[in-house]
Amino acid sequence: MPLVTLAEVLQAADSGGYAVGAFNCNNMEIVQAIINAARSEGAPVIIQASQGAIKYAGLEYITSLVRTAAAGTDIPVVLHLDHGTDFEQILRCLRAGFTSVMIDGSKFPLEENMALTRRVVAIAHVMGASVEGELGRIGGTEEQISVSAREATMTDPEEARRFAATTGVDALAVAIGTAHGRYKGTPELDFDRLAAIDRLVPTPIVLHGSSGVPDDAIRRAVELGVRKINIDTDIRVAFVEATRQALAANPDEIDPRKVLGPAREAATAVIRHKIQVFGSAGRIKSSG
């Protein structure tokens, strides 16, 4: 089926009380893993590409891969730009057919962040696309974005209310204790803060840095209003570890399919588990 917008899948998620998985892709095998998992679980899915992934694979390749994957199934698929910080890059993605973009202005003061986000919303909505904004700074490193523990800041609930109302975003990423990359310990999420944000903000809430967060904590976040959950690191770990194992088992192997095939299957298994935890499994009756 044709690509759908972020607003469409998150409105359904909000009504159903579940979250939709947003999984990062970098190549064909990971796109296939995401689609295979979503189709197997009967779940809507968000396939997102970071600016780094676009630089690596190429905007046209990423767009074509996801469109082809979506056309081969009847599950709702969103093509989303993750952590867009460059205004021109956002425009290029919208022109290429992305149905959703994230404008990450979290490094700016509140007023500047709102002005930039509002500008992106005005353009994207005219083009029929959705917009995710971010308020608060999530620690860790993702692609070119690195935020130290000192720079990380939790989202203020009242500022979140004002941000959502002023900008008109379709989704709002908040900082409640998660971090990008691998955790050195067990993350502690501020559920009271999340509950306060959800009470004040009608906009669907996004949780970044969710790889490595215990399943029970994710389920609690969904109960408290999180509707989009980003997963990248867990997929990378599964993919690379399976690749290493395939090469270790047969060091003389020169067929990429026999190396990347097991990696694709490992990524699929991880994504299927996440979909089940998010509560989105079985929401779509797929025949594809």
Order of alpha helices (4+ residues) and beta strands (2+ residues): alpha-beta-alpha-beta-alpha-alpha-beta-alpha-beta-alpha-beta-beta-beta-alpha-beta-beta-alpha-beta-alpha-beta-alpha-alpha
